[in-house]
Amino acid sequence: MFKRKPKSDKPAKPAKEKKSAKKREKPAKRAAVSLTPAKKQPTDIYTVMLIISMVAVLIGCILLFMELSTYGSFPWWKAA
C-alpha cells in the first residue's frame, strides 16, 4: 500500500556558508517595548457560534434540572 522512497529520491541539502571572523556582526539591539496595547481583533463567526452553543447547553441544563425536580429527590426510581 505505502512504499518507501529510496534515499536517492531525497533532495540535495544546500551547502553551508562559512562565516569568517571579519564578517561577524554584532547582534542587533532589542527594540524598545511599546507601551501601546495590542489591537483587539474583531469577533469572527466561530466565536459567535461558540457563544450560541454555550448558551444553548446552559438552557438545556436548566430545563433538564427543572424537569427532574418534578420527580422529587435523587434516586427517582425508588418509590417512597
NUNUVO-673449 format. One line per field, with one value per residue: x, z, y of N, C-alpha, C in turn; residue in three letters; residue number from 0; chain. Coordinates in steps of 0.02 Angstrom, whole numbers, plus 50000, padded with zeros to 5 digits. Atoms other than C-alpha are relative to their C-alpha. Layout:
N
npx	X|...
npz	Z|...
npy	Y|...
capx	X|...
capz	Z|...
capy	Y|...
cpx	X|...
cpz	Z|...
cpy	Y|...
r	ALA|...
k	NUM|...
c	A|...
//
This chain:
80
npx	50042|49954|49933|49947|49961|49928|49965|49976|50053|50001|49967|49933|49998|49959|49934|49998|49953|49951|49998|49933|49998|50008|50069|50044|50030|50027|50073|50040|50028|50072|50040|50033|50066|50052|50048|50068|50030|50010|50066|50047|50024|50073|50031|50016|50061|49989|50009|50072|50029|49981|50042|50069|50004|49995|50064|50047|49985|50022|50073|50018|49987|50050|50063|49994|50006|50070|50039|49985|50022|50071|50005|49977|49927|49963|50012|50070|50031|50023|50063|50007
npz	50000|49998|50017|49979|50054|49989|49977|50056|50021|49957|50030|49975|49949|50022|49969|49946|50011|49947|49973|49982|49941|50020|50020|49942|49981|49933|50001|49999|49935|49997|50007|49938|49992|50011|49945|50026|49999|50065|50028|49988|50063|50002|49987|50062|49998|49958|49931|49991|49997|49936|49948|50009|49977|49927|49974|50012|49952|49933|49999|49996|49932|49956|50013|49975|49928|49983|50015|49951|49933|49992|49977|49931|49990|50028|50065|50021|50014|49937|49981|49927
npy	49941|49944|50021|49955|49971|50011|49941|49961|49953|49941|49943|49986|49947|49943|49995|49951|49945|49992|49933|49980|49957|49931|49987|50005|49937|49999|50012|49939|49984|50011|49940|49979|50029|49952|49999|49997|50067|50032|49989|50054|50029|50002|50065|50035|50041|50059|49979|49991|50067|50028|49969|50025|50070|50000|49979|50055|50053|49976|50003|50071|50024|49971|50034|50068|49997|49986|50060|50051|49979|50017|50069|50006|50002|50057|50031|49995|50066|50031|49968|49995
capx	50000|50132|50302|50460|50555|50737|50863|50919|50750|50785|50827|51007|51046|51108|51291|51325|51407|51565|51570|51733|51788|51787|51606|51537|51417|51362|51188|51053|50994|50820|50688|50609|50450|50297|50176|50027|49904|49884|49737|49584|49537|49358|49241|49228|49085|49166|49169|48985|48942|49037|48940|48773|48812|48864|48701|48603|48691|48659|48474|48465|48543|48422|48272|48334|48353|48177|48108|48198|48148|47965|48002|48071|48244|48376|48359|48198|48173|48147|47965|47926
capz	50000|50053|49976|50047|49937|49911|49987|49816|49791|49932|49877|49897|50051|50017|50053|50216|50206|50305|50421|50432|50584|50485|50428|50602|50651|50822|50867|50842|50997|51054|51009|51148|51216|51155|51292|51175|51195|51054|50937|50980|50842|50782|50834|50698|50659|50753|50916|50893|50859|51016|51122|51047|51081|51260|51291|51214|51327|51482|51437|51410|51580|51666|51580|51623|51805|51807|51728|51851|52002|51969|52013|52187|52258|52197|52164|52065|52034|52218|52252|52428
capy	50000|50126|50113|50186|50303|50261|50379|50435|50524|50648|50824|50880|50986|51161|51194|51285|51454|51478|51627|51718|51817|51979|51960|51933|52068|52120|52058|52187|52276|52236|52362|52462|52385|52476|52530|52541|52397|52273|52298|52195|52075|52081|51941|51810|51690|51545|51643|51688|51505|51454|51578|51523|51339|51378|51470|51325|51198|51305|51322|51134|51101|51219|51140|50965|51014|51086|50927|50813|50918|50874|50692|50728|50700|50577|50425|50441|50255|50213|50250|50307
cpx	50044|50070|50050|50037|50073|50034|50024|49947|49998|50035|50068|49996|50042|50065|49998|50052|50047|50001|50072|49997|49988|49927|49952|49975|49975|49925|49962|49972|49925|49963|49966|49929|49948|49949|49928|49971|49991|49929|49956|49974|49924|49974|49981|49940|50009|49992|49925|49966|50017|49957|49928|49994|50006|49934|49948|50011|49977|49923|49976|50011|49948|49932|50000|49994|49928|49956|50012|49977|49926|49991|50027|50075|50029|49997|49926|49968|49977|49937|49992|49932
cpz	50000|49985|50024|49939|50013|50019|49943|49976|50042|49965|50033|50050|49974|50038|50053|49984|50059|50023|50018|50059|49982|49985|50059|50019|50072|49997|50007|50070|49998|49996|50066|50001|49993|50057|49975|50000|49929|49976|50012|49934|50000|50012|49934|50011|50046|50075|50015|50005|50066|50056|49995|50025|50075|50033|49992|50050|50070|50005|50005|50069|50049|49990|50024|50076|50021|49989|50054|50070|50012|50027|50070|50003|49972|50048|49984|49991|50063|50022|50076|50022
cpy	50062|49974|50051|50026|49985|50065|50045|50051|50063|50058|50014|50057|50057|50004|50055|50053|50005|50073|50017|50048|50073|50016|49998|50069|49994|49987|50065|50010|49991|50067|50016|49972|50055|49996|50004|49930|49973|50012|49938|49974|49998|49929|49967|49954|49940|50018|50008|49931|49966|50028|49975|49928|49996|50020|49944|49943|50021|49999|49928|49972|50026|49966|49928|49998|50013|49939|49947|50019|49985|49930|49990|49995|49935|49941|49996|49932|49964|50037|49999|49975
r	MET|PHE|LYS|ARG|LYS|PRO|LYS|SER|ASP|LYS|PRO|ALA|LYS|PRO|ALA|LYS|GLU|LYS|LYS|SER|ALA|LYS|LYS|ARG|GLU|LYS|PRO|ALA|LYS|ARG|ALA|ALA|VAL|SER|LEU|THR|PRO|ALA|LYS|LYS|GLN|PRO|THR|ASP|ILE|TYR|THR|VAL|MET|LEU|ILE|ILE|SER|MET|VAL|ALA|VAL|LEU|ILE|GLY|CYS|ILE|LEU|LEU|PHE|MET|GLU|LEU|SER|THR|TYR|GLY|SER|PHE|PRO|TRP|TRP|LYS|ALA|ALA
k	0|1|2|3|4|5|6|7|8|9|10|11|12|13|14|15|16|17|18|19|20|21|22|23|24|25|26|27|28|29|30|31|32|33|34|35|36|37|38|39|40|41|42|43|44|45|46|47|48|49|50|51|52|53|54|55|56|57|58|59|60|61|62|63|64|65|66|67|68|69|70|71|72|73|74|75|76|77|78|79
c	A|A|A|A|A|A|A|A|A|A|A|A|A|A|A|A|A|A|A|A|A|A|A|A|A|A|A|A|A|A|A|A|A|A|A|A|A|A|A|A|A|A|A|A|A|A|A|A|A|A|A|A|A|A|A|A|A|A|A|A|A|A|A|A|A|A|A|A|A|A|A|A|A|A|A|A|A|A|A|A
//
